[in-house]
Amino acid sequence: MKSMLLAVLSLSIAGIAAAQNPSPAETRTAVFAGGCFWCIQPAFDKAPGVIKTVVGYCGGTEPNPTYKVVTSEKTKYRESIEITYDPSKISYQQLLDIYWRQIDPTQADGQFTDIGPSYRAAIFYGNAEEKKIAEASKEKLASSGKFKKPVVTEILPAMKFWPAEDYHQKYYRQNPEHFEAFEEGSGRTSFKKDKWGGQE
């Protein structure tokens, strides 16, 4: 009897905890490449509806890529971010709106002062619906008149995403001073202010 009462009590406590911290009925993931992955993580972390972000590598085929291998520019991997989100609170289109404000969509050879294949921007779509939304979003941006040059960000089929090393995760929190100096020095900060007024 005692053990039964304890079991019932445990279930009740678990039920209360679940009610206080409900997990989304459905979560989805989105993967974007936008140059230095340190720099595109903060805006997504702040977005309501985003559950988790992980920076890493996408677009290549070699197993277990490392930062050293990817930045050697001998693979097809790009520095990327995987976003886990609650679609009832934030849509894929809204994630794209955030993404566009983090990059220079007219730059084809990298992003800002980071030049090379691993720094090229891309939207990695996971299905036909995401591809359609991404293409429409790109077309809308291209016809907005905000950029004088063509919008060249690629829209590519998703491939396996590999998380980067721990020291890259939430780098803006781990090394805030270096992060801010890097983002400022790269020209990304001034570009975002010029094009979007600092809006994230």
C-alpha positions in Angstrom: 0.0 0.0 0.0 2.8 2.4 0.9 4.6 1.8 -2.4 1.3 2.3 -4.3 0.7 5.6 -2.5 4.3 6.7 -3.3 3.8 5.8 -6.9 0.5 7.8 -7.1 2.2 10.8 -5.4 5.1 10.6 -7.9 2.7 10.6 -10.8 0.8 13.5 -9.4 4.0 15.5 -8.9 5.1 14.6 -12.5 1.7 15.7 -13.8 2.0 19.1 -12.0 5.5 19.6 -13.4 4.3 18.8 -16.9 1.5 21.3 -16.6 3.8 24.0 -15.4 6.3 23.3 -18.2 4.3 22.0 -21.1 6.4 20.7 -24.0 5.2 21.6 -27.5 3.0 19.0 -29.2 5.2 19.4 -32.3 8.6 20.8 -33.0 10.4 21.3 -36.3 13.9 22.2 -37.3 15.3 24.7 -39.8 18.9 24.9 -41.0 20.5 28.1 -42.4 24.1 29.0 -43.3 25.0 32.6 -42.9 28.8 33.0 -42.7 30.3 32.9 -39.2 27.9 30.8 -37.2 28.8 32.7 -34.0 27.2 35.8 -35.5 23.8 34.3 -36.6 23.0 32.5 -33.3 22.1 35.4 -31.0 19.1 36.6 -33.0 17.5 33.2 -33.2 18.1 32.6 -29.5 16.1 35.7 -28.7 13.1 34.8 -30.9 10.0 33.6 -29.1 9.1 30.2 -30.2 12.7 29.0 -30.8 13.4 26.2 -28.4 17.0 25.5 -29.1 19.8 26.5 -31.5 23.0 24.5 -32.3 25.8 25.8 -34.6 27.5 23.3 -36.8 28.2 22.2 -40.3 25.9 21.3 -43.2 26.3 20.7 -47.0 29.1 18.2 -47.1 29.4 14.5 -47.1 32.5 13.6 -45.1 31.5 12.1 -41.7 32.3 13.8 -38.4 33.5 17.2 -39.8 35.6 19.4 -37.5 36.1 23.2 -37.6 39.7 22.7 -38.8 38.6 20.5 -41.7 35.7 22.7 -42.7 37.6 25.9 -42.6 40.4 24.3 -44.7 37.9 24.9 -47.5 38.5 21.4 -48.9 35.0 20.2 -48.1 31.5 21.4 -49.2 30.5 22.0 -45.6 29.2 25.5 -44.6 29.1 27.0 -41.1 25.4 26.6 -40.3 22.8 26.8 -37.5 20.1 24.2 -36.7 17.0 25.8 -35.1 14.5 23.7 -33.2 11.2 25.7 -33.0 7.6 25.5 -32.0 5.6 26.1 -35.2 2.6 27.2 -33.2 4.6 30.1 -31.9 6.9 31.0 -34.8 6.6 30.1 -38.4 9.3 29.1 -40.9 8.6 32.4 -42.8 9.3 34.3 -39.6 12.6 32.4 -39.1 13.5 33.4 -42.7 12.7 37.0 -41.9 15.2 36.8 -39.0 17.7 35.1 -41.2 17.7 37.7 -43.9 18.5 40.4 -41.4 21.7 38.6 -40.2 23.4 38.3 -43.6 24.4 40.1 -46.8 22.2 38.2 -49.3 24.1 39.8 -52.2 27.4 38.3 -51.3 28.3 35.1 -53.1 31.9 34.4 -52.0 31.2 34.3 -48.2 29.9 36.7 -45.7 31.5 40.1 -44.9 35.2 39.5 -44.2 34.8 35.8 -44.0 35.6 34.6 -47.5 35.5 31.0 -48.7 33.1 28.2 -49.5 32.5 27.4 -45.8 31.1 30.9 -45.2 28.7 31.1 -48.1 25.1 31.7 -47.2 22.4 29.1 -47.9 18.9 28.1 -46.8 18.8 24.3 -46.4 15.2 23.2 -47.0 13.8 20.0 -45.5 10.8 19.5 -47.7 8.8 20.9 -50.7 6.9 23.3 -48.5 10.0 24.9 -47.0 11.5 25.1 -50.5 8.4 27.0 -51.7 8.4 29.3 -48.7 12.1 30.0 -49.0 11.9 30.8 -52.8 9.0 33.1 -52.3 10.8 34.9 -49.4 13.9 35.3 -51.5 11.9 36.7 -54.4 10.1 39.1 -52.1 13.4 40.4 -50.7 14.9 40.7 -54.2 12.0 42.8 -55.4 11.8 45.0 -52.3 14.4 47.4 -53.5 16.4 47.2 -50.3 19.5 45.9 -52.2 20.9 47.3 -55.4 22.7 44.0 -56.2 21.0 40.7 -57.0 20.1 38.5 -54.0 22.3 35.4 -54.5 21.7 33.3 -51.4 21.4 29.7 -52.4 18.4 27.5 -51.5 19.6 23.9 -51.2 18.2 20.5 -50.2 19.0 19.8 -46.5 21.8 17.3 -45.8 23.0 15.8 -42.5 23.7 18.5 -39.9 26.7 18.0 -37.6 27.0 20.0 -34.4 30.2 22.0 -34.0 32.6 21.7 -31.1 31.4 22.9 -27.7 33.6 26.0 -27.7 31.6 27.3 -30.7 28.2 26.9 -29.0 26.7 30.2 -27.7 30.1 31.9 -28.4 28.6 35.3 -27.8 27.9 34.2 -24.2 31.2 32.4 -23.7 33.4 35.2 -25.0 31.2 38.4 -25.3 34.1 40.9 -25.7 35.8 38.9 -28.4 32.5 38.2 -30.1 31.4 41.9 -30.2 34.8 43.0 -31.5 34.7 40.3 -34.2 31.2 41.2 -35.3 32.0 44.9 -35.4 35.3 44.4 -37.2 33.8 42.1 -39.8 31.4 44.9 -40.9 28.4 42.8 -40.1 27.2 45.1 -37.4 27.3 48.3 -39.5 25.7 46.5 -42.5 22.8 45.4 -40.3 22.3 48.8 -38.9 22.4 50.4 -42.4 20.0 48.0 -44.0 17.7 47.1 -41.1 18.3 49.8 -38.5 19.6 47.2 -36.0 16.4 45.3 -36.1 16.9 41.6 -35.4 
